[in-house]
Amino acid sequence: KMYEDGLTLLAPPNRRFNRHEINVPNLLTEEMKDYTRDFVLCHMVPGNQFFDTVEARHNARKTEQDLAITMLGTHIWITTSFNRFRFQSSDVLLADQMTRNGVFHGINVPLYPPAASDFAVFTHVSTTWNTEPCKRMFIAARWTSEDFARMANSTSVTVFCPDDNAFGFFNNKIYDRLIEPIWRRHLRVFLSHHIAGYAVTRQELYSQAPSNITMLSGEVYDIKRKGATGNPRIGEAEVIFGDLIATDGYFHIIDKVLEPPSVY
């Protein structure tokens, strides 16, 4: 059944494993078999994703980006901007290699089972959603999904990422200070105001309104509705896009920074 409608395999070359310091022998050990399975499945997309026929190239939709679900069950961005074929942030170097049960593409870097915070990077690189400020913050924070799980006492989280327009109303001096290494503790507090300790979709947020949501920082925000069929709001921030599925929960984009008063 896995191959009923074809299968797309994304295959990085051997040298890219070495360049990214991926210990392949370690991946093949018994202790790593669950992670290795996830690692392989995130390189597999149901259906035959040919360069000329992927949804991202449909001009009628006036878009060059599309979402697919990998065999791992997580989202993967497919984009064709500037005539470049890309999965997440990995460029296709060798496209449309046919096999008897599907197609494979050679990609320039290995993919990883995505954590929710990783979509701050993928979404900025692969789509028209500008999550660059949020991406820089998560990179500077040096957090892992294990860190989130420990703070939340749960394996699931939801990340609310302010877009570039949201940071346009934020204090630039404070932003620049937060991404400096000596301010990492303050940066992590700031980000923890944007992460809930459980997985929740936009529809679930909308259904729960009016109620509240508690972030990893302990800060509590009201959940509201915008109109009868609009987007949910977290405090004063509207959830304008989201439901990106990660290994540890969901990633949403909001239009305002959830700015706590005591971070600085």
C-alpha positions in Angstrom: 0.0 0.0 0.0 3.0 2.3 0.6 3.8 2.3 -3.1 0.2 2.3 -4.4 0.4 5.8 -5.9 4.2 5.8 -6.2 6.8 7.1 -3.8 9.3 9.9 -3.9 12.7 9.3 -2.2 15.0 12.2 -1.4 18.6 10.9 -1.5 21.6 13.0 -0.3 25.0 11.9 -1.6 27.5 10.2 0.6 29.8 13.3 0.8 27.0 15.3 2.3 26.7 12.9 5.3 30.4 13.5 5.9 30.1 17.2 5.5 27.3 17.4 8.0 29.1 15.1 10.4 26.4 12.4 10.4 27.7 9.3 12.0 26.2 6.6 9.7 27.6 3.6 11.6 26.0 5.0 14.7 22.7 5.3 12.9 22.8 1.6 12.2 23.1 0.5 15.8 20.3 -1.1 17.8 20.1 1.9 20.1 19.5 4.3 17.3 17.0 2.2 15.3 13.9 4.3 16.1 15.6 7.6 15.2 17.1 6.0 12.1 13.6 4.9 11.0 12.4 8.5 11.5 15.4 9.8 9.6 14.7 7.6 6.6 10.9 8.2 6.6 11.4 12.0 6.5 13.2 11.5 3.2 10.1 9.7 1.7 7.0 11.5 0.3 4.0 9.6 -0.9 3.2 10.0 -4.6 5.5 10.7 -7.5 6.7 14.3 -7.0 8.1 15.2 -10.5 9.7 18.6 -11.1 7.2 19.6 -13.8 4.1 18.4 -12.0 4.4 19.2 -8.3 1.7 21.4 -6.9 4.3 24.2 -6.3 4.5 24.8 -10.1 0.7 25.3 -10.7 0.5 28.8 -12.1 -3.2 29.0 -11.6 -2.6 29.0 -7.8 -0.1 31.9 -8.2 2.2 30.2 -5.8 5.6 28.4 -5.9 5.2 26.7 -2.6 3.3 23.7 -1.4 3.1 21.4 1.6 3.3 17.6 1.5 3.3 15.0 4.2 6.3 12.7 4.5 6.0 9.0 5.4 7.0 10.1 8.9 3.7 12.0 9.1 5.4 15.4 9.3 5.1 18.4 6.9 7.7 19.1 4.2 7.8 22.3 2.1 8.1 21.8 -1.7 9.1 25.0 -3.6 10.2 25.9 -7.1 11.1 29.6 -6.6 13.5 31.0 -9.2 13.4 27.7 -11.0 15.0 25.9 -8.1 13.4 22.6 -7.0 13.6 22.4 -3.2 12.4 20.1 -0.3 12.4 22.0 3.0 15.7 23.9 2.7 17.5 21.3 0.6 18.0 21.9 -3.1 17.4 19.1 -5.7 20.7 18.5 -7.6 19.5 15.5 -9.6 15.8 15.4 -10.4 13.3 12.8 -11.7 15.2 9.6 -11.5 12.6 6.9 -12.3 12.3 3.6 -10.5 9.8 0.8 -10.8 7.9 2.0 -7.8 8.4 5.8 -7.9 11.0 8.5 -8.4 14.0 9.7 -6.5 15.8 13.1 -6.4 19.3 13.7 -5.3 19.3 16.5 -2.8 22.2 18.6 -1.6 21.9 18.1 2.2 20.3 15.5 4.4 17.0 16.2 6.0 16.2 15.6 9.7 13.0 14.6 11.5 11.7 18.2 12.0 11.0 19.6 15.5 8.4 22.4 15.7 11.0 25.1 16.0 12.8 23.9 12.9 9.9 25.3 10.8 11.1 28.8 11.7 14.0 28.0 9.4 12.3 25.9 6.7 9.4 28.3 6.3 11.6 31.3 5.8 13.9 29.5 3.4 11.2 27.8 1.4 8.2 30.1 1.3 7.0 33.7 1.1 6.3 33.7 4.9 9.1 35.8 6.4 10.1 34.1 9.7 13.8 35.4 9.5 13.8 37.2 13.0 12.2 34.1 14.7 14.6 31.8 12.9 17.6 33.8 14.1 16.3 33.7 17.7 15.8 29.9 17.7 19.3 29.4 16.2 20.8 31.7 18.8 18.9 30.0 21.7 20.5 26.6 20.7 17.5 24.7 21.9 16.6 21.1 21.0 13.3 19.3 21.0 14.6 17.4 24.1 15.0 20.8 25.8 11.4 21.6 25.0 10.2 18.2 26.3 12.1 18.7 29.5 10.6 22.2 30.1 7.1 21.1 29.2 7.3 17.8 31.0 5.8 16.5 27.8 6.9 15.3 24.3 4.5 17.7 22.6 4.8 21.5 22.1 3.2 24.2 20.0 5.4 27.1 18.7 3.9 30.5 17.9 6.4 32.3 15.7 5.9 36.1 15.0 6.5 37.0 11.4 8.8 39.7 10.1 6.0 42.3 10.2 5.3 41.5 13.8 9.0 42.2 14.7 8.7 45.5 12.8 6.9 46.9 15.8 9.4 45.4 18.2 12.3 47.3 19.8 15.3 46.7 17.4 17.9 47.4 20.2 16.3 44.8 22.4 16.1 42.3 19.5 19.8 42.8 18.7 20.7 42.4 22.4 18.6 39.2 22.8 20.5 37.3 20.0 23.9 38.0 21.5 25.4 34.9 23.3 25.7 36.6 26.7 21.9 37.2 26.6 21.0 33.6 25.7 19.2 33.1 29.1 17.0 36.2 28.5 16.4 35.0 24.9 15.2 31.6 26.1 12.8 33.3 28.5 11.5 35.5 25.6 11.0 32.5 23.4 9.3 30.4 26.1 6.5 33.0 26.1 5.8 31.8 22.5 5.8 28.0 23.2 2.9 26.0 24.8 3.7 22.7 26.5 1.2 20.7 24.4 0.2 20.2 20.8 -2.7 22.3 19.6 -4.1 23.2 16.1 -5.6 26.4 15.0 -9.0 24.8 14.9 -8.7 23.5 18.4 -7.6 27.0 19.6 -10.7 28.4 17.9 -13.0 25.8 19.4 -11.5 26.5 22.9 -12.2 30.2 22.8 -12.9 32.0 25.1 -10.4 30.4 27.4 -6.6 30.7 28.0 -3.3 29.1 27.2 -0.3 28.7 29.4 3.2 29.0 27.8 6.4 27.3 29.0 7.3 30.6 30.8 4.2 30.3 32.9 2.7 33.3 31.2 -1.1 32.9 30.6 -2.7 34.4 27.5 -6.4 34.7 26.6 -7.6 32.6 23.6 -10.1 34.7 21.6 -11.9 34.4 18.2 -11.6 36.9 15.4 -15.1 36.9 13.8 -17.4 34.0 13.4 -15.2 32.0 11.1 -11.9 33.8 11.5 -8.5 32.9 13.0 -7.9 32.4 16.7 -6.0 35.0 18.7 -3.5 34.5 21.5 -3.6 37.6 23.6 -3.5 40.4 20.9 -1.8 38.2 18.3 -3.7 36.7 15.5 -2.7 33.2 14.4 -2.5 33.9 10.7 -1.0 30.7 9.4 0.1 27.3 10.8 -0.8 23.7 11.6 2.6 22.7 10.3 3.1 19.2 11.7 6.5 18.4 13.4 7.7 15.4 15.3 6.9 17.1 18.6 3.8 19.2 17.8 2.7 22.1 15.7 4.2 25.4 14.3 2.0 28.5 13.8 2.7 32.0 12.6 1.3 35.0 14.5 1.1 38.7 13.6 2.3 40.2 16.9 5.1 39.5 19.3 4.0 38.1 22.7 6.1 40.5 24.5 6.3 39.8 28.3 7.1 42.8 30.5 9.8 41.1 32.6 12.2 39.5 30.1 14.7 42.3 30.0 
